[in-house]
Amino acid sequence: RFAGMVKQKRRLQKGAALVLSLLLLLGSLAGCGGKPQEDASGVDGPTNTYTPPVNEDGQIVITMPKTLLGGKTAEELEAEDKEQRQTAAQDGTLEQAVYDALLANEDGTFSYYLTKEQYPKLKAAYYWLGCLRDAYTTEISQEFVTEADYTDIDKNGIPWGLTVSVDAETYYSMEMWYSALVTVAPAVMLGRYQVLCGVPGDEWAVHVTVKDADSGEVISEHDFPTRGE
């Protein structure tokens, strides 16, 4: 009985750590140092060539809808971004920022302000985050995610689906946490990538399929955004 209690405590601690990691992942992509790793998975890099217009101030402004807030308010994302920038300024790493500002809008949405040079870096970062190929997700997913591949890629190089293969035993051991990690989190990142590619904020959509890596059996399928929110 004691051993079972210890095991359950470890599971709860692990679950709490996963929740924290998920919240960090769904927060503002680190404007200071959130740069994607070199891909070694066989997944092709982003091929979309869309570039938004630059305004008279020399800025590109990309507005994300409320369905892509990732569980936080726009004000919270803005506050976190400002805090990250203050820390980066003190550390001397602010020049690594992949956008100039993240600002909340009165309607509950938020906008990225970035230069034409920063734009492809932010877009690439979200591409890799969406298919679990970034430093933020590698450590917390490597123990049970065996493969993640984009699907339904249109003629503009924009993916509309994601298939994730997992170790079923590990996945079911804490299904609520692991499901969120391989469905909600990457869907939000891929949705932001779609908007960065020119998809209107009310038209982003991601279909995530979770499979058993050993048998190939479909464990679950999910459509985002969740309608009716």
N, C-alpha and C positions, 0 to 999 in steps of 0.2 A: 504493500500500500504506500509506504513512504517513497519507494522508488517511482511509483506512478505519479505521486504528487510532485516530485522533483522534475519528472519529465514534463508534466503539464505546466509547471512554472516556467521551464525553459521555453516551451512552445509559446506561452503568453509573452515572455520577454522578446522572443524572436518576432512574434507578431507585431508587438509594439514598435520594434525597430523597423519592420517593413512599412508600417503605417507612416512613421517619421520619414523614411526614405521616399515614400510615395508622395507625401506632402511637399518635400523638397523638390522632387521631380516635377510636380505640377505647378510649382510656383514660377516666378519669373525666371526664365532661362538666364543663367548668370551672365549678365551683360559684361561682366568683368571676368574673363577667363573661361567662359563656357564654350570651349572650342572642341569640335568633334575629333575623334581619333581617326587614324588611318584605318580604313576598312579592310578586314582580312577574312571576311565571311563569304565572299563570292557574290554578295549583293551589289549590283551596279550602283554607281553614284547617281546623284540627281542630274537629270538631263533637261529639265524645264529651263527654257531660255527667257521667260517673261521678266521684264524689268519695268517697274512702275515709273510713272512720271516724277520728275523732280520739281518741287515747288520753287517759288521765287527766292526762298531762303536757302536753296541748295539742299533741301531735305526731302527724303522720301518718308511719307507718313502712311503707316499700315495700321488700320483699325481692326481689332479682333472683337468678335461678338461675345455676348455674355455666356453663350454656350461653350466658349473656349477659355473661361476663367480658370478652370481646373480646381474648383472647390474653394476659391478665395474671392474676395471682392476686388474690384479694380483699385480701390483705395489701398487695400492691403498689398497688392502687387506693387503699386507705386512706392509705398513706404519701404518695402523690402528692397526695391531697386535702389532707392536713395541711400539706404543703409549700406548696401553692398558697394556702392560707388564711393562712399566716404571711407570705407575700409580699404578699397582698392587705391584710393588717392594716397592714403597713409602708407600703403605697402609699395607704392610706385608702380602699380600694374594697371592703372586706369587706361593707359593707351591701348590695352588689349581688348577693350570693350568692343562688342560687335553691334552696338547701337548707342546712340547718344542719350536717349531718354526713353522711359516708359511712363506714360502719363494717363491717369484716370480721366474718363469723360463723364459729363453730367448724366448721360443716359445709362451708366453702368458698364459701358464698354471700356476698353483701354487701347491705347495707340502706341506703336513704336515710332520713334523718330530716329532716322539713321541716314547716313550718306550713301551715295551710289556705290562707293567702295565697300561699305559695311554690309550692304544688302545681301550679296551672294553668300557671305559668311554666315549670317543669321539663317538664311534659307537652308544652307547645307547642314547647319547644326540641328535644325528641327527635322530634317530628313533622316539623319542618323538616329536621333532620339526616338523617332516614330517606329523604327524597326529594331529597337533595342541594341543599337551598335555604338553606345557612347559610354564614357567613363562613369556617368551617373547611374547607368543601369547595369553595366557589366557585373559589378561586384554583387549586387542584390539579385541578379537573375541567373548567373552562370550555373548555380547548383541545380536548376531544374529546367531552364530553357535550353533546348538543344538546337533550335533553328527558328528563325523569324524571317519571313520573306514577304515582300510587297506583292499584291495581286491587282488585277483589274486596272492596269496602267493604261491611261488613254494616250491619244496621239500627241498630247502636249507633255508627256512624261510625268503626269500626275497620278500617283497611286490612289485607288479608292478602297482598297482592301488590304488586309494583313492576315497572314496565316502563321500562327505560333505553335511550334511543336514542343511539348513539355514532358518531363518525367511524371507520369500520372500519379505514382505513389506519393511523391513529394507534393504535387499540386493538390491532391485531395487531403493531405495532412492538415492544411490550413487553407481550404478552398477560398474562403472569403477574401483573405489577404492576397493570395497568389492570383486569383482571378482579376482583382482590381489592378494588380501590377502588370498583367499581360493583356488587359483589354482597355480599361479606362485610361491609364497613363499613356500608352502609345497612341490611342485614338485622339487624345487631346493634342499630342505633339504632331501627329500627321495632319490633323485638322488645321493647326496653325501653319503647317507647311503649305497646305492647299491654299489658304488665304494669301500667304506670301507669294504664291504662284498666280494670283489674280482671281481665284474663285471668290465670288461674293460671300460675305459673312453668313448669310442665311441659306447658303447652298452647300456648305461643306458637309461631307458625309463619309463615314468610315464603317466598313463591315469587317469585324474581327472574328476569325475562326480559330478555335483552340483545339489542337489534336494531341492524341497520345503518340509520343515519338516512336514507341515500339510497335504498336499495332496499326497506327495510321487512322484509328477510329476518331471521329469527331466528338469531342467532349462537350463543346458548347459553341454557340454562335451569337454574336451581339451586333446590333446596329446603333451607331451614334450619329448625331446627338440623340438622346432619349427624347422622343416626342412627348409633348404635353408638359414639359418643364416650364 
